[in-house]
Amino acid sequence: MDRPRPSQAALPPQSCRWHIHPDDAALLALAADAVERVARESIEKRGVFRIVVAGGNTPRPLYEKLCDAETDWSAWHVYYGDERCLPPDDANRNSFMVEDAWLKRVGIPRAQIHTIPAERGATQAAQDYAALLQGVNEFDLVLLGLGEDGHTASLFPGHDWGVAPGAPAALAVHDAPKPPPERVSLSARRLSRARHVLFLITGETKRRAIAAWRDGKPIPARAITPPGDVDIWVESRAASP
């Protein structure tokens, strides 16, 4: 069966702010400050801070920096943008990395850390996570990365990105082009229900994807369309032509 292939015409408009940083250290230090600032504002206004975290190599130093944040951890709720269908103790799971780098070191109540139960299989886990998110309004901050092929979370080129108004909050991914093939991802529609969206991008291998994005081509990252601007923080090597 042919997969849905979103076209540029099918995607809502996306407003971006591009921020070029001199190196990884500068980018990640400022990102930690930004997360703390949004958390503080959200807790002051609404008494809660809902963050969606990303996996991959880029954000780990950010999570390590957040261990020293001065914040009310009891007001934080942590959600995941995607997960790999592996056992909970597998080091390749996003939740394993985030726990190891950050969550086990701070005082966020365990009931407020909402991991994706990907060990149940992509279909069941997507259904369960979508059900959990039914009671959640807008995220306060969504952290995302960018793959060499333009993917974000586990929304890959050639797959359904969940941009339609009736798309579920979480998608089962059965044949991802990167291992493991079984994954769960929040849909583009659900990731877009956010007050702030921040992409963190490092590494020269991302240059082509960034160029495609800036040219307006329909890569998965282009499908994240919150009401406000998307902030894209790029390390200078990745931004070079």
C-alpha positions as CSV (number, residue, x, y, z in Angstrom):
1,M,0.0,0.0,0.0
2,D,1.3,3.4,-0.9
3,R,2.0,5.7,2.1
4,P,0.5,9.2,2.2
5,R,3.0,11.6,0.8
6,P,2.4,15.1,2.1
7,S,2.9,17.9,-0.4
8,Q,3.9,21.4,0.2
9,A,0.4,22.6,-0.7
10,A,-1.1,20.3,2.0
11,L,0.9,21.8,4.8
12,P,-0.3,24.8,6.8
13,P,2.0,27.9,6.8
14,Q,5.0,27.8,9.1
15,S,6.6,30.9,10.5
16,C,10.2,30.4,11.4
17,R,12.9,32.4,13.3
18,W,16.4,31.2,12.5
19,H,19.1,31.7,15.1
20,I,22.7,30.9,14.2
21,H,25.1,30.1,17.1
22,P,28.9,29.9,16.9
23,D,29.3,26.4,18.3
24,D,27.6,23.6,20.1
25,A,28.5,24.9,23.6
26,A,27.0,28.3,23.0
27,L,23.8,26.8,21.5
28,L,23.2,24.4,24.3
29,A,24.0,26.9,27.1
30,L,21.5,29.4,25.6
31,A,19.0,26.5,25.1
32,A,19.2,25.6,28.8
33,D,18.5,29.3,29.7
34,A,15.6,29.3,27.3
35,V,14.0,26.2,28.8
36,E,14.4,27.6,32.3
37,R,12.8,30.9,31.2
38,V,9.8,29.2,29.6
39,A,9.4,27.0,32.6
40,R,9.5,29.9,35.0
41,E,6.9,31.9,32.9
42,S,4.6,28.9,32.5
43,I,4.7,28.1,36.2
44,E,4.0,31.7,37.2
45,K,1.1,32.0,34.8
46,R,-0.5,28.5,34.9
47,G,1.1,26.7,37.8
48,V,2.4,24.0,35.5
49,F,5.1,23.4,32.9
50,R,4.5,20.8,30.1
51,I,7.6,20.0,28.1
52,V,8.0,17.5,25.2
53,V,11.6,16.2,25.0
54,A,13.6,15.0,22.1
55,G,15.9,12.0,21.8
56,G,19.1,11.7,19.8
57,N,22.7,12.9,20.5
58,T,22.2,16.7,20.3
59,P,20.0,17.4,23.4
60,R,21.9,15.2,25.9
61,P,24.2,18.1,27.0
62,L,21.2,20.3,27.4
63,Y,19.5,17.8,29.7
64,E,22.7,17.5,31.7
65,K,22.8,21.3,32.1
66,L,19.1,21.3,33.3
67,C,20.1,19.3,36.3
68,D,21.4,22.5,37.8
69,A,18.2,24.6,37.0
70,E,16.7,26.6,39.7
71,T,13.0,25.7,39.3
72,D,10.0,24.2,40.9
73,W,10.4,20.6,39.7
74,S,7.1,19.7,41.2
75,A,5.3,21.7,38.5
76,W,7.0,20.0,35.6
77,H,5.3,17.4,33.3
78,V,7.6,15.6,30.8
79,Y,6.3,14.1,27.6
80,Y,8.2,12.4,24.7
81,G,8.1,13.4,21.1
82,D,8.9,9.9,20.0
83,E,10.2,6.5,21.1
84,R,11.8,3.4,19.8
85,C,10.0,0.1,20.3
86,L,12.6,-1.5,22.6
87,P,12.6,-2.8,26.1
88,P,12.5,-0.1,28.8
89,D,16.0,-0.7,29.9
90,D,17.5,-0.6,26.4
91,A,20.2,2.1,26.2
92,N,18.9,3.0,22.7
93,R,15.6,4.2,24.0
94,N,15.1,7.9,24.2
95,S,13.6,7.6,27.7
96,F,16.7,5.7,28.9
97,M,19.0,8.6,27.7
98,V,16.8,11.3,29.1
99,E,16.5,9.5,32.5
100,D,20.2,8.9,32.6
101,A,21.3,12.4,31.7
102,W,18.7,14.3,33.6
103,L,15.4,13.0,35.1
104,K,16.9,10.6,37.7
105,R,18.9,13.6,39.1
106,V,16.0,16.0,39.7
107,G,12.8,16.1,41.7
108,I,10.1,15.8,39.1
109,P,7.5,13.5,40.5
110,R,7.6,10.1,38.8
111,A,3.8,10.3,38.0
112,Q,4.6,13.5,36.0
113,I,7.2,11.8,33.7
114,H,5.1,10.4,30.9
115,T,7.1,7.9,28.9
116,I,5.8,6.2,25.8
117,P,5.1,2.5,26.5
118,A,6.8,1.5,23.3
119,E,7.7,-2.0,24.6
120,R,4.0,-2.8,24.0
121,G,4.6,-2.5,20.2
122,A,4.0,0.5,17.9
123,T,0.3,0.1,17.4
124,Q,-0.7,-0.4,21.0
125,A,1.7,2.1,22.4
126,A,0.5,4.8,20.0
127,Q,-3.1,4.2,21.0
128,D,-2.2,4.3,24.7
129,Y,-0.2,7.5,24.5
130,A,-2.9,9.2,22.4
131,A,-5.4,8.3,25.1
132,L,-3.1,9.8,27.8
133,L,-2.8,13.0,25.8
134,Q,-6.5,13.5,25.5
135,G,-6.5,15.3,28.9
136,V,-3.5,17.5,28.0
137,N,-4.0,21.0,26.6
138,E,-1.2,22.9,24.8
139,F,2.3,21.9,25.5
140,D,4.3,24.8,26.9
141,L,7.5,23.8,25.1
142,V,8.3,21.2,22.4
143,L,12.0,20.4,21.8
144,L,12.8,18.8,18.5
145,G,15.8,17.9,16.4
146,L,16.4,17.5,12.7
147,G,17.7,14.4,10.9
148,E,19.9,14.4,7.8
149,D,16.8,13.5,5.7
150,G,14.7,16.2,7.2
151,H,12.9,14.0,9.7
152,T,11.9,15.2,13.1
153,A,10.7,13.1,16.1
154,S,10.0,9.8,14.1
155,L,8.2,11.6,11.3
156,F,10.1,10.4,8.2
157,P,9.9,11.4,4.5
158,G,7.5,9.2,2.6
159,H,5.4,8.4,5.7
160,D,2.2,9.9,7.2
161,W,3.1,12.8,9.4
162,G,-0.3,13.3,10.9
163,V,-1.0,16.7,9.6
164,A,-4.7,16.2,8.9
165,P,-7.2,17.8,11.3
166,G,-8.4,14.4,12.4
167,A,-4.9,12.9,12.8
168,P,-4.3,11.0,16.1
169,A,-2.1,12.5,18.7
170,A,0.4,9.6,18.4
171,L,1.3,7.6,15.3
172,A,2.6,4.0,15.0
173,V,5.6,3.8,12.7
174,H,6.2,0.3,11.4
175,D,8.9,0.6,8.8
176,A,11.1,3.5,9.8
177,P,14.2,4.0,7.5
178,K,16.4,4.1,10.6
179,P,16.7,1.2,13.1
180,P,14.7,0.1,14.9
181,P,11.9,0.1,12.3
182,E,9.2,0.0,15.0
183,R,8.6,3.4,16.6
184,V,6.0,5.7,18.0
185,S,5.8,9.4,17.3
186,L,3.6,12.3,18.2
187,S,1.9,13.5,15.1
188,A,2.8,16.8,13.5
189,R,-0.7,18.0,14.5
190,R,-0.1,17.3,18.2
191,L,3.4,18.6,18.2
192,S,2.0,21.8,16.8
193,R,-0.3,22.3,19.7
194,A,2.4,24.2,21.6
195,R,3.1,27.7,22.9
196,H,6.8,27.3,22.0
197,V,8.6,25.0,19.6
198,L,12.4,24.9,19.6
199,F,14.5,23.0,17.2
200,L,18.1,22.2,18.2
201,I,20.4,21.4,15.2
202,T,24.1,20.7,15.2
203,G,26.5,19.0,12.8
204,E,27.6,19.5,9.2
205,T,25.5,16.5,8.0
206,K,22.3,18.6,8.5
207,R,23.2,21.1,5.9
208,R,21.2,19.6,3.1
209,A,18.1,19.3,5.2
210,I,18.4,22.9,6.4
211,A,18.8,24.1,2.9
212,A,15.7,22.2,1.8
213,W,13.8,23.6,4.8
214,R,14.8,27.2,4.0
215,D,13.8,26.7,0.4
216,G,10.3,25.7,1.5
217,K,10.5,22.1,0.5
218,P,8.0,19.7,2.2
219,I,10.3,18.0,4.6
220,P,8.8,16.6,7.9
221,A,10.2,19.5,10.0
222,R,8.2,21.8,7.8
223,A,5.0,20.2,9.1
224,I,5.3,21.5,12.6
225,T,3.1,24.6,12.6
226,P,2.3,26.0,16.0
227,P,0.2,29.2,16.3
228,G,3.4,31.2,17.0
229,D,6.9,31.1,15.5
230,V,9.1,28.1,15.3
231,D,12.5,28.9,16.8
232,I,15.3,27.1,15.0
233,W,18.6,27.2,16.7
234,V,21.4,26.1,14.5
235,E,25.1,25.6,15.2
236,S,27.2,27.5,12.6
237,R,28.7,24.5,10.8
238,A,25.2,23.1,10.1
239,A,24.1,26.4,8.8
240,S,27.0,26.9,6.3
241,P,26.1,26.6,2.6
